[in-house]
Amino acid sequence: MWDVPGQEALVKQLDRALREGRIPHAYLLVGPPQTGQTILAQNIAQAVNCLSEDDRPCHQCSQCLRIAAGKHADVTVIALGNKDGEGPRKEISIQEVRQLQQQASLMPYEGRWRVFIIDGAERMSEEAANALLKTLEEPPPQVLFLLLTSQEEGLLPTVRSRCQRLELRPVPHRLLVDTLVRERSLDPAQADRLARLAQGRPGWALAAAESPDLLAQRAADLEGLLALHTASLEQRFSYAAELASAFSRERESVKERLQLWLQWWRDVLLVAQGAEAYVHNADRVDDLKAHASRYSLGQAAAFARELLATLEALDANASPLLALEVLMLKLPRGKDG
């Protein structure tokens, strides 16, 4: 039983590979953040080690349960984040990949397969990626690599070419609503609101259903962004400096904030054209109407493009401060500005 709603095509592909015994040595799991990459990776690790003779993963055998609890000796996760009290890291290092290679040379200890999950694979250093490439070119037996990324263009083409690609897509709105009602016991109105805000990301929707703090932080971030629309240039540049400083520590958090702003301007465009039924920020329709009356369609569309360009520049390792200051200069002044 797979825990990835809305990914039926991938599930069929994986089920077929399991039945026919055609497990590749590496999968590349591609998709927007929080669309289920981490859960799918765990499910794959469970499936190749599952003791059930029928549907795999069964989520009931000792192998499935130990992997779910993070206690399986043959399943290793490498990810960015705090490590040994050192604080946030910017990249996955060559030392981590070398350690992985040493472990991969050993036979599985308690399961059928050794599984290595590299979460945020695009953040491997160049040396780490080249070292991993050598292992992918001559993979040890009974070893499976799962590379997770939301930016596959950040991976070496040679690494990508040696993995079987699995693309996770945003979950349809109706399916996400049903999932929230069923798994979190939300009423349909609450589920609809969260599904709209989630933009097809079940991970975010399920987390928001459990944590009011996540919604409160989102609201605070949005208010901070909207305040820039009437702020002075000095205030805008101060905010840009704050984001640029945070970017070195919390890269994804800053990008999430810019995505939130982009979502807002998308909604402004929809409201301006009478398509309120499709907005994400359905609880802020009055504010959206105010913005739609203040800015022209051309201004709204142009700034949405600037936000996209800024996100692309940040992904391409442009100077965060420069990219964000340019964005602040592009913020429209309004029809009468």
C-alpha positions in Angstrom: 0.0 0.0 0.0 1.5 3.3 -1.1 1.0 6.5 0.8 1.2 8.9 -2.1 -2.3 10.1 -3.1 -2.7 11.3 -6.6 0.4 9.5 -8.0 -1.3 6.5 -9.5 0.9 6.3 -12.6 4.0 6.1 -10.4 2.5 3.5 -8.2 1.6 1.3 -11.2 5.1 1.6 -12.5 6.7 0.7 -9.2 4.2 -2.2 -8.6 5.2 -3.6 -12.0 8.9 -3.3 -11.3 8.5 -5.2 -8.0 6.4 -8.0 -9.5 8.8 -8.5 -12.4 11.9 -8.1 -10.2 13.3 -5.3 -12.3 14.4 -2.9 -9.6 17.0 -0.4 -11.1 20.0 0.6 -9.1 18.8 4.2 -8.8 15.6 6.3 -8.9 15.5 10.1 -9.3 12.4 11.4 -7.5 11.5 14.7 -9.0 8.7 17.1 -8.0 7.8 20.3 -6.2 8.6 20.4 -2.5 6.1 18.6 -0.3 4.4 16.7 -3.0 5.4 13.3 -1.4 9.0 12.6 -2.4 10.1 11.7 1.2 7.1 9.4 1.7 7.5 7.8 -1.7 11.2 7.2 -0.9 10.3 5.5 2.4 7.6 3.4 0.7 10.1 2.3 -2.0 12.6 1.3 0.8 9.9 -0.6 2.5 8.7 -2.3 -0.7 12.1 -3.7 -1.7 12.6 -5.1 1.8 9.0 -6.1 2.6 8.4 -9.6 3.8 4.9 -9.8 2.3 4.3 -12.1 -0.7 1.3 -10.0 -1.8 1.0 -6.2 -1.9 4.2 -4.4 -1.0 4.8 -2.4 1.1 2.5 -4.0 3.6 3.3 -1.6 6.5 2.9 -4.5 9.0 5.9 -6.7 8.7 9.1 -6.1 10.8 10.9 -4.6 7.9 8.2 -2.1 7.0 7.8 -1.1 10.6 11.5 -0.6 11.3 12.0 1.5 8.2 9.0 3.7 9.1 10.5 4.2 12.6 13.9 5.1 11.1 15.6 2.2 12.8 16.5 -0.1 9.9 20.2 -0.8 9.6 20.1 -0.9 5.8 18.3 2.4 5.1 20.4 5.5 5.2 19.1 9.1 4.7 21.4 11.9 3.8 19.9 15.4 3.9 20.7 19.0 4.5 19.9 20.5 7.9 21.5 20.7 11.3 24.2 18.1 11.9 26.2 17.4 15.1 25.3 20.9 16.5 27.0 22.6 13.5 23.9 24.5 12.4 22.4 24.6 8.8 24.6 23.4 6.0 24.7 24.7 2.4 25.6 21.4 0.6 26.0 17.7 0.9 29.7 17.0 1.2 32.1 14.7 -0.4 32.7 13.1 3.0 29.1 12.1 3.3 29.2 10.5 -0.1 32.4 8.7 0.6 30.8 7.3 3.8 27.8 6.2 1.7 30.2 4.4 -0.7 31.8 2.5 2.1 28.4 1.4 3.4 27.3 0.4 -0.1 30.2 -2.0 -0.5 28.8 -4.1 2.4 26.1 -6.7 2.0 22.6 -5.8 3.5 22.6 -6.5 7.3 18.9 -7.1 8.1 17.0 -6.7 4.8 17.2 -7.7 1.1 18.5 -4.3 -0.1 20.6 -1.5 1.2 18.8 1.8 0.4 20.4 5.2 0.4 18.1 8.2 0.3 19.7 11.5 -0.7 17.2 14.3 0.0 18.0 17.5 -1.8 20.3 15.8 -4.2 20.8 19.0 -6.2 22.7 20.4 -3.2 25.6 17.9 -3.5 28.9 19.6 -3.9 30.5 19.1 -7.3 33.0 16.7 -5.7 30.3 14.8 -4.0 28.2 14.5 -7.2 31.3 13.2 -9.2 32.0 10.7 -6.5 28.5 9.4 -6.5 28.6 9.2 -10.3 31.4 6.6 -10.1 29.2 4.5 -7.8 26.2 4.8 -10.1 28.3 3.8 -13.1 29.4 0.5 -11.3 26.6 0.0 -8.7 27.1 -2.8 -6.1 24.5 -5.6 -6.0 21.4 -5.2 -3.8 21.9 -1.5 -3.4 19.3 1.1 -4.3 19.9 4.9 -4.5 17.0 7.2 -4.2 17.8 10.8 -5.2 15.2 13.4 -4.2 15.1 16.8 -5.8 12.8 19.7 -6.7 15.4 21.2 -9.0 16.7 18.4 -11.2 18.6 20.9 -13.4 20.9 21.4 -10.5 22.1 17.8 -10.8 24.9 16.7 -13.2 23.4 15.4 -16.4 25.5 12.3 -16.1 24.0 11.6 -12.7 20.5 12.1 -14.0 21.1 9.8 -16.9 22.0 6.9 -14.6 18.8 7.1 -12.7 15.3 6.0 -13.6 13.2 9.2 -13.3 9.9 9.3 -11.3 8.0 12.6 -11.5 5.6 13.5 -8.7 2.9 16.0 -9.8 0.8 18.3 -7.6 -2.3 16.5 -6.3 -5.6 17.5 -7.7 -7.7 19.8 -5.5 -10.6 17.5 -5.0 -8.4 14.5 -4.1 -6.5 16.7 -1.6 -9.8 17.8 0.0 -10.9 14.2 0.4 -7.6 13.2 1.9 -7.8 16.0 4.5 -11.3 15.1 5.4 -10.5 11.4 5.7 -7.0 11.5 7.3 -7.4 14.6 9.5 -11.1 14.7 10.2 -11.5 18.2 8.9 -14.8 19.6 7.8 -15.1 20.1 4.0 -14.8 23.9 4.3 -11.6 23.7 6.3 -10.2 21.1 4.0 -11.1 23.2 0.9 -9.3 26.2 2.4 -6.1 24.2 3.2 -6.2 22.5 -0.2 -6.4 25.8 -2.0 -3.4 27.2 0.0 -1.4 24.0 -0.5 -1.3 24.2 -4.3 -1.4 20.5 -4.7 1.2 19.8 -2.0 -0.2 17.1 0.4 2.8 17.4 2.7 2.1 21.1 3.4 -1.7 20.6 3.7 -1.3 17.7 6.2 1.2 19.6 8.2 -1.0 22.7 8.3 -3.9 20.7 9.4 -1.9 19.5 12.4 -0.1 22.8 13.2 -2.0 26.1 13.6 1.5 27.7 13.9 2.2 27.0 10.3 -0.9 28.9 9.2 -0.1 31.7 11.6 3.4 32.0 10.2 2.1 32.0 6.6 -0.3 34.8 7.5 2.5 36.8 9.2 4.7 36.3 6.2 2.0 37.4 3.8 1.3 40.5 5.9 5.0 41.4 5.8 5.0 41.1 2.0 1.9 43.1 1.5 3.2 45.9 3.7 5.9 46.4 1.1 3.4 47.6 -1.4 3.1 50.9 0.4 6.6 50.9 2.0 9.4 53.4 1.2 12.3 52.3 -0.9 14.5 52.3 2.2 12.0 49.9 4.0 11.9 47.6 0.9 15.7 47.5 0.7 15.8 46.7 4.5 13.4 43.8 3.9 15.5 42.6 1.0 18.6 42.6 3.2 16.7 40.6 5.8 15.7 38.0 3.3 19.2 37.8 1.7 20.7 37.2 5.2 18.2 34.5 5.9 18.8 32.9 2.5 22.2 31.7 3.6 20.6 29.8 6.5 17.1 29.0 5.4 17.2 28.8 1.6 13.9 27.0 1.1 12.1 29.2 3.7 13.0 32.3 1.7 12.0 30.7 -1.5 8.7 29.7 0.1 8.1 33.3 1.0 8.6 34.4 -2.5 6.3 31.7 -3.8 3.7 33.0 -1.3 4.0 36.4 -2.9 3.8 34.9 -6.4 0.6 33.1 -5.3 -0.8 36.4 -4.2 -0.2 38.1 -7.5 -1.6 35.2 -9.4 -4.8 35.6 -7.3 -4.9 39.3 -8.1 -4.8 38.5 -11.8 -7.7 36.0 -11.4 -9.8 38.4 -9.4 -9.2 41.1 -11.9 -10.7 38.8 -14.6 -13.7 37.7 -12.6 -12.3 34.2 -11.7 -12.6 34.4 -7.9 -13.6 30.7 -7.7 -10.0 29.7 -8.6 -8.0 31.8 -6.1 -5.8 30.2 -3.5 -6.3 33.0 -0.9 -10.1 32.5 -0.8 -10.3 34.0 2.7 -8.7 37.3 1.5 -11.0 38.1 -1.5 -11.7 41.6 -0.3 -8.0 42.4 -0.1 -7.4 40.8 -3.5 -10.2 43.0 -5.0 -8.5 46.1 -3.5 -5.2 45.1 -5.2 -6.9 44.3 -8.5 -8.4 47.8 -8.5 -5.1 49.5 -7.6 -2.9 47.7 -10.2 -3.5 47.2 -13.9 -3.4 43.7 -15.4 -0.1 44.6 -17.1 1.5 45.6 -13.8 0.3 42.5 -11.9 1.5 40.2 -14.7 4.8 42.0 -15.0 5.6 41.7 -11.3 4.6 38.0 -11.2 7.2 37.5 -14.0 9.7 39.4 -11.9 9.1 37.1 -8.9 9.6 34.1 -11.2 12.8 35.6 -12.5 14.1 36.2 -9.0 13.4 32.6 -7.9 15.3 31.4 -11.0 18.2 33.8 -10.2 18.4 32.4 -6.6 18.4 28.9 -7.9 21.2 29.8 -10.3 23.3 31.1 -7.3 23.0 34.8 -8.1 23.8 37.3 -5.3 20.7 37.0 -3.1 20.9 40.7 -2.0 21.3 42.0 -5.5 18.5 39.8 -6.9 16.1 40.8 -4.1 17.0 44.5 -4.3 16.2 44.5 -8.0 12.9 42.8 -7.2 12.1 45.6 -4.8 12.8 48.2 -7.4 10.3 46.4 -9.8 7.4 46.5 -7.3 4.6 48.4 -9.1 3.4 51.7 -7.6 -0.3 51.4 -8.7 -2.3 52.8 -11.5 -1.8 56.3 -10.3 1.7 55.9 -9.1 
